[in-house]
Amino acid sequence: MRSIGVDLHSNSLTACYLSQAGAEQLATWGLSDLTKFLATLRPDDQVAVEATGNTRWFSQQLQPHVRRVVIVDPNQFEVIRRSVRKTDKHDARALAQFLQKDLLPGARLRSELAAEITSLAETRDKLVKLRTTFVNKLHALHRGRGVPSRKSEFLSEKGLRRALERDWGVTTRVEVEVIVSQLRAVRDSLKRLDAQLAASGAQLKGHTGLVSIKGIGPRAAAILLSVIGEVADFASEERLASYFGIVPRVSNSNETVRHGRITKRGSKLGRTCLVQCTLVAIRYSDYLRQFYERLKAKKGAGKAIIATARKFLGIIYRTLKNNWVFADFPNFVLAED
C-alpha cells in the first residue's frame, strides 16, 4: 500500500508517492492531464490532499481509484502551514509521510447541498456589506451638504426616492443616481438569495426542528445547518462549540490555567448567524434571558452574549441530535409525534 500526498492547486497538482519501504517518487501534473495522474493510482493506495476550493471535485475523481481519500484541514496541520520550506514538493512529501503514520488531522467534507448553501450565504454576506458601504456613502453626501438624514431610511424604497428628489448639483446627482440604482439592485438580489436559502435549507435534515426554535428563521436555519453538516460528526456539544470557535483559548502552564478570548476558529458566517439568532431568542426564552442578564451584570454585554450563544448552540445540538421539534420553545414543550 502506498501513501500519496497531493499538493493541489487550481490548475496543477504535485504528488509524492511513498511506499511502505520509504521509497518516494515526486511528480507534477496539470489538472488538464488528470486522467494521466489517475492512471498511476492503485486500488490499495491512500491519498491525502489539503482542503481547498476544488478539493471536493478532486476527491470525487479519486475515490473510484483508491482505498481512501483523506481531506486535511490546513489550519490544523501546522507542519505545512508553518513550514520554512513552502514548496509544492515539500508539502506533498509532508502529507504523504504523515498519512503513512496516520497522523493527519482530517477535515469533514459536508454534503454538496450544504456546501452550495454556504456559498450562497457567503455571497449574501458580501452583498449586505456592499449595501452598508453604499448606504454610508449616501448618508455622507447628505451630511456633507447639511441635509438631515438617517442611514436606515436608505434601506427603503421611500427613502431612496426621497434622496433622488433632493436638489443636487449636476455632478453629485449622477453619483446619487448610481448609488440608488446599486442599492435597488442589491435589495432585489438579497430577496432572491433569501428565498433560495429558505427553499434549499428546507431540504436539509433537521430544518423543521431548528425553525421551531424561536429566534431561528428559515434563512438562519439553512446557514446553521450548512455549517454543521451531519450533527453525528460531533461527539458532544462541546465539540460543536469548538467547531464554531466560541470556546475560550486555554493556556496551561504547570499549575496555572488561564482562559482567554474565544478562539474564533471555524466559520465566521456560522458564528455571526448564531449570535444574531441568540439576540432574538433571549427575547422569547426566560431561561436564556435570565442567563444572559446574570452574566451581563458580572462580565458585560459582550461576554454575556457569547456565553449565551454557546448555551443556545447546546440547545441546537440536542435538537438535531434527538430530532426534536418544538410546539412551544419558550416553555420548552416538544411537539407530539
ZADO-1210 file (C-alpha; in nm, 4 decimals, padded with zeros to 6 digits):
<atoms>
<atom x="00.0000" y="00.0000" z="00.0000" code="MET" pos="1"/>
<atom x="00.1326" y="00.3447" z="-00.0952" code="ARG" pos="2"/>
<atom x="00.0663" y="00.6720" z="00.0810" code="SER" pos="3"/>
<atom x="00.0288" y="00.9605" z="-00.1631" code="ILE" pos="4"/>
<atom x="00.0390" y="01.3249" z="-00.0608" code="GLY" pos="5"/>
<atom x="-00.1082" y="01.5745" z="-00.3071" code="VAL" pos="6"/>
<atom x="-00.0448" y="01.9482" z="-00.3089" code="ASP" pos="7"/>
<atom x="-00.3443" y="02.0703" z="-00.5085" code="LEU" pos="8"/>
<atom x="-00.3756" y="02.3997" z="-00.6954" code="HIS" pos="9"/>
<atom x="-00.6355" y="02.5445" z="-00.9308" code="SER" pos="10"/>
<atom x="-00.4551" y="02.4231" z="-01.2434" code="ASN" pos="11"/>
<atom x="-00.1988" y="02.1662" z="-01.1282" code="SER" pos="12"/>
<atom x="-00.1062" y="01.9148" z="-00.8602" code="LEU" pos="13"/>
<atom x="00.2182" y="01.7796" z="-00.7189" code="THR" pos="14"/>
<atom x="00.2092" y="01.4251" z="-00.5851" code="ALA" pos="15"/>
<atom x="00.4523" y="01.2394" z="-00.3599" code="CYS" pos="16"/>
<atom x="00.4216" y="00.8594" z="-00.3861" code="TYR" pos="17"/>
<atom x="00.5602" y="00.6998" z="-00.0681" code="LEU" pos="18"/>
<atom x="00.6000" y="00.3219" z="-00.0475" code="SER" pos="19"/>
<atom x="00.5861" y="00.1278" z="00.2782" code="GLN" pos="20"/>
<atom x="00.9630" y="00.0761" z="00.2490" code="ALA" pos="21"/>
<atom x="01.0130" y="00.4546" z="00.2410" code="GLY" pos="22"/>
<atom x="01.0945" y="00.4958" z="-00.1284" code="ALA" pos="23"/>
<atom x="00.9421" y="00.8104" z="-00.2718" code="GLU" pos="24"/>
<atom x="00.8659" y="00.9468" z="-00.6138" code="GLN" pos="25"/>
<atom x="00.7591" y="01.3032" z="-00.6966" code="LEU" pos="26"/>
<atom x="00.5614" y="01.4137" z="-00.9999" code="ALA" pos="27"/>
<atom x="00.3687" y="01.7205" z="-01.1118" code="THR" pos="28"/>
<atom x="00.0609" y="01.7079" z="-01.3314" code="TRP" pos="29"/>
<atom x="-00.1633" y="01.9706" z="-01.4875" code="GLY" pos="30"/>
<atom x="-00.5291" y="01.9269" z="-01.3970" code="LEU" pos="31"/>
<atom x="-00.5982" y="01.9132" z="-01.7692" code="SER" pos="32"/>
<atom x="-00.3980" y="01.5875" z="-01.7590" code="ASP" pos="33"/>
<atom x="-00.5798" y="01.4484" z="-01.4558" code="LEU" pos="34"/>
<atom x="-00.6551" y="01.1195" z="-01.6311" code="THR" pos="35"/>
<atom x="-00.2803" y="01.0557" z="-01.6537" code="LYS" pos="36"/>
<atom x="-00.2448" y="01.1036" z="-01.2771" code="PHE" pos="37"/>
<atom x="-00.5445" y="00.8783" z="-01.2116" code="LEU" pos="38"/>
<atom x="-00.3808" y="00.6075" z="-01.4247" code="ALA" pos="39"/>
<atom x="-00.0883" y="00.5941" z="-01.1793" code="THR" pos="40"/>
<atom x="-00.3135" y="00.5072" z="-00.8836" code="LEU" pos="41"/>
<atom x="-00.3691" y="00.1605" z="-00.7390" code="ARG" pos="42"/>
<atom x="-00.6768" y="00.0222" z="-00.5609" code="PRO" pos="43"/>
<atom x="-00.4910" y="-00.0116" z="-00.2285" code="ASP" pos="44"/>
<atom x="-00.3430" y="00.3417" z="-00.2317" code="ASP" pos="45"/>
<atom x="-00.4403" y="00.6039" z="00.0233" code="GLN" pos="46"/>
<atom x="-00.4278" y="00.9710" z="-00.0740" code="VAL" pos="47"/>
<atom x="-00.4101" y="01.2874" z="00.1373" code="ALA" pos="48"/>
<atom x="-00.4977" y="01.6301" z="-00.0001" code="VAL" pos="49"/>
<atom x="-00.5442" y="01.9663" z="00.1706" code="GLU" pos="50"/>
<atom x="-00.8911" y="02.1220" z="00.1788" code="ALA" pos="51"/>
<atom x="-00.9090" y="02.3943" z="-00.0868" code="THR" pos="52"/>
<atom x="-01.1717" y="02.5340" z="-00.3215" code="GLY" pos="53"/>
<atom x="-01.1599" y="02.2404" z="-00.5664" code="ASN" pos="54"/>
<atom x="-01.0922" y="01.9590" z="-00.3176" code="THR" pos="55"/>
<atom x="-01.4485" y="01.8242" z="-00.3295" code="ARG" pos="56"/>
<atom x="-01.4352" y="01.7826" z="-00.7061" code="TRP" pos="57"/>
<atom x="-01.0821" y="01.6383" z="-00.6907" code="PHE" pos="58"/>
<atom x="-01.1659" y="01.3826" z="-00.4209" code="SER" pos="59"/>
<atom x="-01.4693" y="01.2688" z="-00.6219" code="GLN" pos="60"/>
<atom x="-01.2363" y="01.1921" z="-00.9144" code="GLN" pos="61"/>
<atom x="-01.0023" y="00.9931" z="-00.6880" code="LEU" pos="62"/>
<atom x="-01.2453" y="00.7842" z="-00.4857" code="GLN" pos="63"/>
<atom x="-01.3200" y="00.5162" z="-00.7504" code="PRO" pos="64"/>
<atom x="-00.9456" y="00.4523" z="-00.7943" code="HIS" pos="65"/>
<atom x="-00.8062" y="00.4274" z="-00.4378" code="VAL" pos="66"/>
<atom x="-00.8765" y="00.2720" z="-00.0989" code="ARG" pos="67"/>
<atom x="-00.9374" y="00.6011" z="00.0793" code="ARG" pos="68"/>
<atom x="-00.9008" y="00.9763" z="00.0412" code="VAL" pos="69"/>
<atom x="-00.8138" y="01.1887" z="00.3458" code="VAL" pos="70"/>
<atom x="-00.9084" y="01.5575" z="00.3327" code="ILE" pos="71"/>
<atom x="-00.6688" y="01.7545" z="00.5529" code="VAL" pos="72"/>
<atom x="-00.7608" y="02.0703" z="00.7424" code="ASP" pos="73"/>
<atom x="-00.4699" y="02.3088" z="00.6641" code="PRO" pos="74"/>
<atom x="-00.5412" y="02.5173" z="00.9746" code="ASN" pos="75"/>
<atom x="-00.4707" y="02.2167" z="01.1953" code="GLN" pos="76"/>
<atom x="-00.1770" y="02.0760" z="01.0016" code="PHE" pos="77"/>
<atom x="00.0945" y="02.3061" z="01.1341" code="GLU" pos="78"/>
<atom x="00.3742" y="02.1135" z="00.9611" code="VAL" pos="79"/>
<atom x="00.2736" y="02.2674" z="00.6282" code="ILE" pos="80"/>
<atom x="00.1260" y="02.5950" z="00.7469" code="ARG" pos="81"/>
<atom x="00.4409" y="02.6968" z="00.9364" code="ARG" pos="82"/>
<atom x="00.6983" y="02.5299" z="00.7150" code="SER" pos="83"/>
<atom x="01.0014" y="02.7372" z="00.6245" code="VAL" pos="84"/>
<atom x="01.0322" y="02.5352" z="00.3024" code="ARG" pos="85"/>
<atom x="00.6973" y="02.6166" z="00.1448" code="LYS" pos="86"/>
<atom x="00.7232" y="02.4363" z="-00.1883" code="THR" pos="87"/>
<atom x="00.4776" y="02.2090" z="-00.3658" code="ASP" pos="88"/>
<atom x="00.7100" y="01.9095" z="-00.3419" code="LYS" pos="89"/>
<atom x="00.7828" y="01.9654" z="00.0276" code="HIS" pos="90"/>
<atom x="00.4100" y="01.9975" z="00.1064" code="ASP" pos="91"/>
<atom x="00.3239" y="01.6816" z="-00.0895" code="ALA" pos="92"/>
<atom x="00.6047" y="01.4916" z="00.0842" code="ARG" pos="93"/>
<atom x="00.4894" y="01.6037" z="00.4299" code="ALA" pos="94"/>
<atom x="00.1331" y="01.4945" z="00.3538" code="LEU" pos="95"/>
<atom x="00.2498" y="01.1520" z="00.2344" code="ALA" pos="96"/>
<atom x="00.4760" y="01.0961" z="00.5368" code="GLN" pos="97"/>
<atom x="00.2142" y="01.1916" z="00.7938" code="PHE" pos="98"/>
<atom x="-00.0535" y="00.9968" z="00.6064" code="LEU" pos="99"/>
<atom x="00.1609" y="00.6844" z="00.6234" code="GLN" pos="100"/>
<atom x="00.1806" y="00.7230" z="01.0028" code="LYS" pos="101"/>
<atom x="-00.1933" y="00.8033" z="01.0240" code="ASP" pos="102"/>
<atom x="-00.1199" y="01.1375" z="01.1920" code="LEU" pos="103"/>
<atom x="-00.3160" y="01.3725" z="00.9678" code="LEU" pos="104"/>
<atom x="-00.5987" y="01.5884" z="01.1067" code="PRO" pos="105"/>
<atom x="-00.8867" y="01.5054" z="00.8769" code="GLY" pos="106"/>
<atom x="-01.1349" y="01.7690" z="00.7637" code="ALA" pos="107"/>
<atom x="-01.5052" y="01.6994" z="00.7189" code="ARG" pos="108"/>
<atom x="-01.6472" y="01.7089" z="00.3698" code="LEU" pos="109"/>
<atom x="-02.0076" y="01.8222" z="00.4009" code="ARG" pos="110"/>
<atom x="-02.2815" y="01.7313" z="00.1549" code="SER" pos="111"/>
<atom x="-02.2861" y="01.9079" z="-00.1791" code="GLU" pos="112"/>
<atom x="-02.6144" y="02.0823" z="-00.0909" code="LEU" pos="113"/>
<atom x="-02.4693" y="02.2095" z="00.2383" code="ALA" pos="114"/>
<atom x="-02.1655" y="02.3431" z="00.0533" code="ALA" pos="115"/>
<atom x="-02.3891" y="02.5173" z="-00.2022" code="GLU" pos="116"/>
<atom x="-02.5943" y="02.6807" z="00.0743" code="ILE" pos="117"/>
<atom x="-02.2779" y="02.8003" z="00.2481" code="THR" pos="118"/>
<atom x="-02.1587" y="02.9550" z="-00.0777" code="SER" pos="119"/>
<atom x="-02.4986" y="03.1211" z="-00.1250" code="LEU" pos="120"/>
<atom x="-02.4862" y="03.2605" z="00.2286" code="ALA" pos="121"/>
<atom x="-02.1335" y="03.3922" z="00.1755" code="GLU" pos="122"/>
<atom x="-02.2495" y="03.5766" z="-00.1375" code="THR" pos="123"/>
<atom x="-02.5379" y="03.7214" z="00.0626" code="ARG" pos="124"/>
<atom x="-02.2963" y="03.8372" z="00.3319" code="ASP" pos="125"/>
<atom x="-02.0858" y="04.0184" z="00.0714" code="LYS" pos="126"/>
<atom x="-02.3935" y="04.1922" z="-00.0678" code="LEU" pos="127"/>
<atom x="-02.5010" y="04.3031" z="00.2798" code="VAL" pos="128"/>
<atom x="-02.1577" y="04.4558" z="00.3341" code="LYS" pos="129"/>
<atom x="-02.1764" y="04.6226" z="-00.0084" code="LEU" pos="130"/>
<atom x="-02.5179" y="04.7642" z="00.0814" code="ARG" pos="131"/>
<atom x="-02.3717" y="04.9081" z="00.4017" code="THR" pos="132"/>
<atom x="-02.0950" y="05.0750" z="00.2003" code="THR" pos="133"/>
<atom x="-02.3436" y="05.2411" z="-00.0357" code="PHE" pos="134"/>
<atom x="-02.5743" y="05.3478" z="00.2492" code="VAL" pos="135"/>
<atom x="-02.2808" y="05.5069" z="00.4328" code="ASN" pos="136"/>
<atom x="-02.1765" y="05.6915" z="00.1170" code="LYS" pos="137"/>
<atom x="-02.5286" y="05.8216" z="00.0526" code="LEU" pos="138"/>
<atom x="-02.5553" y="05.9346" z="00.4138" code="HIS" pos="139"/>
<atom x="-02.2187" y="06.1126" z="00.3831" code="ALA" pos="140"/>
<atom x="-02.3376" y="06.3001" z="00.0721" code="LEU" pos="141"/>
<atom x="-02.6385" y="06.4270" z="00.2660" code="HIS" pos="142"/>
<atom x="-02.4361" y="06.5204" z="00.5722" code="ARG" pos="143"/>
<atom x="-02.1736" y="06.6990" z="00.3626" code="GLY" pos="144"/>
<atom x="-02.4429" y="06.9306" z="00.2288" code="ARG" pos="145"/>
<atom x="-02.6177" y="06.9864" z="00.5603" code="GLY" pos="146"/>
<atom x="-02.9159" y="06.7711" z="00.4673" code="VAL" pos="147"/>
<atom x="-03.0519" y="06.5748" z="00.7680" code="PRO" pos="148"/>
<atom x="-03.0772" y="06.2007" z="00.7083" code="SER" pos="149"/>
<atom x="-03.0693" y="05.8646" z="00.8823" code="ARG" pos="150"/>
<atom x="-02.8882" y="05.5640" z="00.7386" code="LYS" pos="151"/>
<atom x="-03.1869" y="05.3397" z="00.7996" code="SER" pos="152"/>
<atom x="-03.4074" y="05.5449" z="00.5640" code="GLU" pos="153"/>
<atom x="-03.1955" y="05.4386" z="00.2652" code="PHE" pos="154"/>
<atom x="-03.2960" y="05.0760" z="00.3189" code="LEU" pos="155"/>
<atom x="-03.6491" y="05.1506" z="00.1993" code="SER" pos="156"/>
<atom x="-03.7763" y="05.2437" z="-00.1449" code="GLU" pos="157"/>
<atom x="-03.9437" y="05.5513" z="00.0020" code="LYS" pos="158"/>
<atom x="-03.6112" y="05.6753" z="00.1383" code="GLY" pos="159"/>
<atom x="-03.4347" y="05.6166" z="-00.1923" code="LEU" pos="160"/>
<atom x="-03.6978" y="05.8085" z="-00.3843" code="ARG" pos="161"/>
<atom x="-03.6684" y="06.0945" z="-00.1387" code="ARG" pos="162"/>
<atom x="-03.2920" y="06.1015" z="-00.1939" code="ALA" pos="163"/>
<atom x="-03.3424" y="06.1286" z="-00.5702" code="LEU" pos="164"/>
<atom x="-03.5933" y="06.4133" z="-00.5303" code="GLU" pos="165"/>
<atom x="-03.3478" y="06.6362" z="-00.3450" code="ARG" pos="166"/>
<atom x="-03.1802" y="06.9286" z="-00.5174" code="ASP" pos="167"/>
<atom x="-02.8305" y="06.8056" z="-00.6071" code="TRP" pos="168"/>
<atom x="-02.5659" y="06.9590" z="-00.8298" code="GLY" pos="169"/>
<atom x="-02.5131" y="06.8009" z="-01.1711" code="VAL" pos="170"/>
<atom x="-02.2057" y="06.6010" z="-01.0687" code="THR" pos="171"/>
<atom x="-02.3437" y="06.4868" z="-00.7339" code="THR" pos="172"/>
<atom x="-02.6776" y="06.3909" z="-00.8904" code="ARG" pos="173"/>
<atom x="-02.5020" y="06.1371" z="-01.1132" code="VAL" pos="174"/>
<atom x="-02.3331" y="05.9897" z="-00.8077" code="GLU" pos="175"/>
<atom x="-02.6595" y="05.9727" z="-00.6113" code="VAL" pos="176"/>
<atom x="-02.8448" y="05.8121" z="-00.9023" code="GLU" pos="177"/>
<atom x="-02.5758" y="05.5449" z="-00.9429" code="VAL" pos="178"/>
<atom x="-02.5730" y="05.4678" z="-00.5696" code="ILE" pos="179"/>
<atom x="-02.9531" y="05.4430" z="-00.5587" code="VAL" pos="180"/>
<atom x="-02.9574" y="05.2112" z="-00.8613" code="SER" pos="181"/>
<atom x="-02.6977" y="04.9879" z="-00.6943" code="GLN" pos="182"/>
<atom x="-02.8911" y="04.9796" z="-00.3664" code="LEU" pos="183"/>
<atom x="-03.2039" y="04.8756" z="-00.5535" code="ARG" pos="184"/>
<atom x="-03.0138" y="04.6027" z="-00.7369" code="ALA" pos="185"/>
<atom x="-02.8631" y="04.4753" z="-00.4109" code="VAL" pos="186"/>
<atom x="-03.2070" y="04.4779" z="-00.2454" code="ARG" pos="187"/>
<atom x="-03.3574" y="04.2692" z="-00.5259" code="ASP" pos="188"/>
<atom x="-03.0613" y="04.0305" z="-00.5220" code="SER" pos="189"/>
<atom x="-03.0902" y="03.9826" z="-00.1460" code="LEU" pos="190"/>
<atom x="-03.4576" y="03.8928" z="-00.1864" code="LYS" pos="191"/>
<atom x="-03.3666" y="03.6253" z="-00.4414" code="ARG" pos="192"/>
<atom x="-03.0868" y="03.4878" z="-00.2233" code="LEU" pos="193"/>
<atom x="-03.3081" y="03.4802" z="00.0864" code="ASP" pos="194"/>
<atom x="-03.5809" y="03.2932" z="-00.0999" code="ALA" pos="195"/>
<atom x="-03.3328" y="03.0370" z="-00.2301" code="GLN" pos="196"/>
<atom x="-03.1657" y="02.9959" z="00.1089" code="LEU" pos="197"/>
<atom x="-03.5015" y="02.9186" z="00.2655" code="ALA" pos="198"/>
<atom x="-03.6002" y="02.6770" z="-00.0138" code="ALA" pos="199"/>
<atom x="-03.2666" y="02.4927" z="-00.0216" code="SER" pos="200"/>
<atom x="-03.2341" y="02.4892" z="00.3566" code="GLY" pos="201"/>
<atom x="-03.5733" y="02.3183" z="00.3892" code="ALA" pos="202"/>
<atom x="-03.4181" y="02.0148" z="00.2178" code="GLN" pos="203"/>
<atom x="-03.1578" y="01.9695" z="00.4916" code="LEU" pos="204"/>
<atom x="-03.2122" y="01.7210" z="00.7720" code="LYS" pos="205"/>
<atom x="-03.3103" y="01.8952" z="01.0951" code="GLY" pos="206"/>
<atom x="-03.4544" y="02.2068" z="00.9307" code="HIS" pos="207"/>
<atom x="-03.8036" y="02.1567" z="01.0774" code="THR" pos="208"/>
<atom x="-03.6584" y="02.1241" z="01.4259" code="GLY" pos="209"/>
<atom x="-03.4466" y="02.4369" z="01.4013" code="LEU" pos="210"/>
<atom x="-03.7208" y="02.6645" z="01.2660" code="VAL" pos="211"/>
<atom x="-03.9401" y="02.5529" z="01.5574" code="SER" pos="212"/>
<atom x="-03.6937" y="02.7343" z="01.7883" code="ILE" pos="213"/>
<atom x="-03.7919" y="03.0954" z="01.8485" code="LYS" pos="214"/>
<atom x="-03.5057" y="03.3064" z="01.7155" code="GLY" pos="215"/>
<atom x="-03.4167" y="03.0841" z="01.4194" code="ILE" pos="216"/>
<atom x="-03.5890" y="03.1619" z="01.0904" code="GLY" pos="217"/>
<atom x="-03.5698" y="02.9654" z="00.7624" code="PRO" pos="218"/>
<atom x="-03.2650" y="03.1570" z="00.6357" code="ARG" pos="219"/>
<atom x="-03.0737" y="03.1249" z="00.9624" code="ALA" pos="220"/>
<atom x="-03.1629" y="02.7551" z="00.9869" code="ALA" pos="221"/>
<atom x="-03.0220" y="02.6994" z="00.6385" code="ALA" pos="222"/>
<atom x="-02.6957" y="02.8727" z="00.7289" code="ILE" pos="223"/>
<atom x="-02.6541" y="02.6921" z="01.0617" code="LEU" pos="224"/>
<atom x="-02.7305" y="02.3517" z="00.9115" code="LEU" pos="225"/>
<atom x="-02.4935" y="02.4108" z="00.6196" code="SER" pos="226"/>
<atom x="-02.2149" y="02.4899" z="00.8656" code="VAL" pos="227"/>
<atom x="-02.2917" y="02.1991" z="01.1000" code="ILE" pos="228"/>
<atom x="-02.3444" y="01.9377" z="00.8304" code="GLY" pos="229"/>
<atom x="-02.4010" y="01.5998" z="00.9978" code="GLU" pos="230"/>
<atom x="-02.4509" y="01.6547" z="01.3708" code="VAL" pos="231"/>
<atom x="-02.3385" y="01.2942" z="01.4238" code="ALA" pos="232"/>
<atom x="-01.9857" y="01.4107" z="01.3343" code="ASP" pos="233"/>
<atom x="-01.9712" y="01.5824" z="01.6757" code="PHE" pos="234"/>
<atom x="-01.9425" y="01.3581" z="01.9792" code="ALA" pos="235"/>
<atom x="-02.0669" y="01.6308" z="02.2137" code="SER" pos="236"/>
<atom x="-02.1984" y="01.9855" z="02.2183" code="GLU" pos="237"/>
<atom x="-01.8528" y="02.0935" z="02.3397" code="GLU" pos="238"/>
<atom x="-01.7050" y="01.9641" z="02.0128" code="ARG" pos="239"/>
<atom x="-01.9638" y="02.1593" z="01.8160" code="LEU" pos="240"/>
<atom x="-01.8902" y="02.4749" z="02.0158" code="ALA" pos="241"/>
<atom x="-01.5207" y="02.4308" z="01.9415" code="SER" pos="242"/>
<atom x="-01.6032" y="02.3898" z="01.5718" code="TYR" pos="243"/>
<atom x="-01.7931" y="02.7205" z="01.5801" code="PHE" pos="244"/>
<atom x="-01.4992" y="02.8872" z="01.7552" code="GLY" pos="245"/>
<atom x="-01.6972" y="03.0053" z="02.0596" code="ILE" pos="246"/>
<atom x="-01.4874" y="02.8352" z="02.3255" code="VAL" pos="247"/>
<atom x="-01.2144" y="03.0232" z="02.5150" code="PRO" pos="248"/>
<atom x="-00.8459" y="02.9801" z="02.4470" code="ARG" pos="249"/>
<atom x="-00.6810" y="02.7853" z="02.7284" code="VAL" pos="250"/>
<atom x="-00.3209" y="02.8334" z="02.8388" code="SER" pos="251"/>
<atom x="-00.1982" y="02.5680" z="03.0807" code="ASN" pos="252"/>
<atom x="00.1476" y="02.6028" z="03.2349" code="SER" pos="253"/>
<atom x="00.2489" y="02.3991" z="03.5401" code="ASN" pos="254"/>
<atom x="-00.0353" y="02.4626" z="03.7874" code="GLU" pos="255"/>
<atom x="-00.1589" y="02.7812" z="03.6209" code="THR" pos="256"/>
<atom x="-00.4598" y="02.7676" z="03.3875" code="VAL" pos="257"/>
<atom x="-00.5647" y="03.0808" z="03.2003" code="ARG" pos="258"/>
<atom x="-00.8739" y="03.1247" z="02.9869" code="HIS" pos="259"/>
<atom x="-00.8592" y="03.3902" z="02.7168" code="GLY" pos="260"/>
<atom x="-01.0840" y="03.5173" z="02.4393" code="ARG" pos="261"/>
<atom x="-01.2787" y="03.2788" z="02.2196" code="ILE" pos="262"/>
<atom x="-01.0763" y="03.1001" z="01.9515" code="THR" pos="263"/>
<atom x="-01.2867" y="03.2289" z="01.6572" code="LYS" pos="264"/>
<atom x="-01.1931" y="02.9190" z="01.4591" code="ARG" pos="265"/>
<atom x="-01.4349" y="02.7691" z="01.2135" code="GLY" pos="266"/>
<atom x="-01.6994" y="02.9505" z="01.0144" code="SER" pos="267"/>
<atom x="-01.7260" y="03.3234" z="01.0865" code="LYS" pos="268"/>
<atom x="-02.0548" y="03.3243" z="00.8956" code="LEU" pos="269"/>
<atom x="-02.1953" y="03.0495" z="01.1167" code="GLY" pos="270"/>
<atom x="-02.0727" y="03.2188" z="01.4342" code="ARG" pos="271"/>
<atom x="-02.2265" y="03.5533" z="01.3327" code="THR" pos="272"/>
<atom x="-02.5561" y="03.3851" z="01.2453" code="CYS" pos="273"/>
<atom x="-02.5588" y="03.2034" z="01.5802" code="LEU" pos="274"/>
<atom x="-02.5049" y="03.5251" z="01.7769" code="VAL" pos="275"/>
<atom x="-02.7772" y="03.7071" z="01.5789" code="GLN" pos="276"/>
<atom x="-03.0227" y="03.4229" z="01.6478" code="CYS" pos="277"/>
<atom x="-02.9297" y="03.4281" z="02.0164" code="THR" pos="278"/>
<atom x="-03.0101" y="03.8000" z="02.0397" code="LEU" pos="279"/>
<atom x="-03.3601" y="03.7226" z="01.9129" code="VAL" pos="280"/>
<atom x="-03.4047" y="03.4054" z="02.1217" code="ALA" pos="281"/>
<atom x="-03.3400" y="03.5809" z="02.4545" code="ILE" pos="282"/>
<atom x="-03.6463" y="03.7966" z="02.3866" code="ARG" pos="283"/>
<atom x="-03.8662" y="03.4857" z="02.3968" code="TYR" pos="284"/>
<atom x="-03.6933" y="03.2419" z="02.6317" code="SER" pos="285"/>
<atom x="-03.6932" y="03.3255" z="03.0039" code="ASP" pos="286"/>
<atom x="-03.4214" y="03.0657" z="03.0556" code="TYR" pos="287"/>
<atom x="-03.1838" y="03.2263" z="02.8041" code="LEU" pos="288"/>
<atom x="-03.2734" y="03.5817" z="02.9041" code="ARG" pos="289"/>
<atom x="-03.2079" y="03.5193" z="03.2751" code="GLN" pos="290"/>
<atom x="-02.8776" y="03.3518" z="03.1942" code="PHE" pos="291"/>
<atom x="-02.7788" y="03.6468" z="02.9745" code="TYR" pos="292"/>
<atom x="-02.8817" y="03.9138" z="03.2262" code="GLU" pos="293"/>
<atom x="-02.6984" y="03.7401" z="03.5091" code="ARG" pos="294"/>
<atom x="-02.3736" y="03.7251" z="03.3110" code="LEU" pos="295"/>
<atom x="-02.4196" y="04.0747" z="03.1723" code="LYS" pos="296"/>
<atom x="-02.4256" y="04.2155" z="03.5262" code="ALA" pos="297"/>
<atom x="-02.0988" y="04.0382" z="03.6073" code="LYS" pos="298"/>
<atom x="-01.8965" y="04.0465" z="03.2846" code="LYS" pos="299"/>
<atom x="-02.0608" y="04.2931" z="03.0473" code="GLY" pos="300"/>
<atom x="-02.2856" y="04.2547" z="02.7438" code="ALA" pos="301"/>
<atom x="-02.0150" y="04.1323" z="02.5032" code="GLY" pos="302"/>
<atom x="-01.9044" y="03.8312" z="02.7057" code="LYS" pos="303"/>
<atom x="-02.2599" y="03.7605" z="02.8138" code="ALA" pos="304"/>
<atom x="-02.3966" y="03.7273" z="02.4604" code="ILE" pos="305"/>
<atom x="-02.1134" y="03.4956" z="02.3555" code="ILE" pos="306"/>
<atom x="-02.1703" y="03.2738" z="02.6598" code="ALA" pos="307"/>
<atom x="-02.5445" y="03.2733" z="02.5892" code="THR" pos="308"/>
<atom x="-02.4775" y="03.1851" z="02.2243" code="ALA" pos="309"/>
<atom x="-02.2699" y="02.8930" z="02.3498" code="ARG" pos="310"/>
<atom x="-02.5639" y="02.7741" z="02.5612" code="LYS" pos="311"/>
<atom x="-02.8038" y="02.8316" z="02.2705" code="PHE" pos="312"/>
<atom x="-02.5794" y="02.6196" z="02.0493" code="LEU" pos="313"/>
<atom x="-02.6150" y="02.3421" z="02.3061" code="GLY" pos="314"/>
<atom x="-02.9917" y="02.3561" z="02.2575" code="ILE" pos="315"/>
<atom x="-02.9415" y="02.3448" z="01.8789" code="ILE" pos="316"/>
<atom x="-02.7112" y="02.0438" z="01.9183" code="TYR" pos="317"/>
<atom x="-02.9602" y="01.8487" z="02.1307" code="ARG" pos="318"/>
<atom x="-03.2453" y="01.9446" z="01.8974" code="THR" pos="319"/>
<atom x="-03.0633" y="01.7992" z="01.5991" code="LEU" pos="320"/>
<atom x="-02.9249" y="01.5006" z="01.7899" code="LYS" pos="321"/>
<atom x="-03.2670" y="01.3974" z="01.9240" code="ASN" pos="322"/>
<atom x="-03.4767" y="01.5087" z="01.6243" code="ASN" pos="323"/>
<atom x="-03.6751" y="01.7463" z="01.8446" code="TRP" pos="324"/>
<atom x="-03.9476" y="01.9740" z="01.7094" code="VAL" pos="325"/>
<atom x="-04.0841" y="02.2348" z="01.9490" code="PHE" pos="326"/>
<atom x="-04.4519" y="02.3083" z="01.9864" code="ALA" pos="327"/>
<atom x="-04.3694" y="02.5879" z="02.2335" code="ASP" pos="328"/>
<atom x="-03.9993" y="02.6726" z="02.2539" code="PHE" pos="329"/>
<atom x="-04.0222" y="02.9454" z="02.5241" code="PRO" pos="330"/>
<atom x="-04.1720" y="02.6851" z="02.7610" code="ASN" pos="331"/>
<atom x="-03.9631" y="02.4011" z="02.6154" code="PHE" pos="332"/>
<atom x="-04.2635" y="02.1960" z="02.5065" code="VAL" pos="333"/>
<atom x="-04.1960" y="01.9429" z="02.2314" code="LEU" pos="334"/>
<atom x="-04.4449" y="01.8676" z="01.9573" code="ALA" pos="335"/>
<atom x="-04.6151" y="01.5293" z="01.9792" code="GLU" pos="336"/>
<atom x="-04.5069" y="01.2706" z="01.7233" code="ASP" pos="337"/>
</atoms>
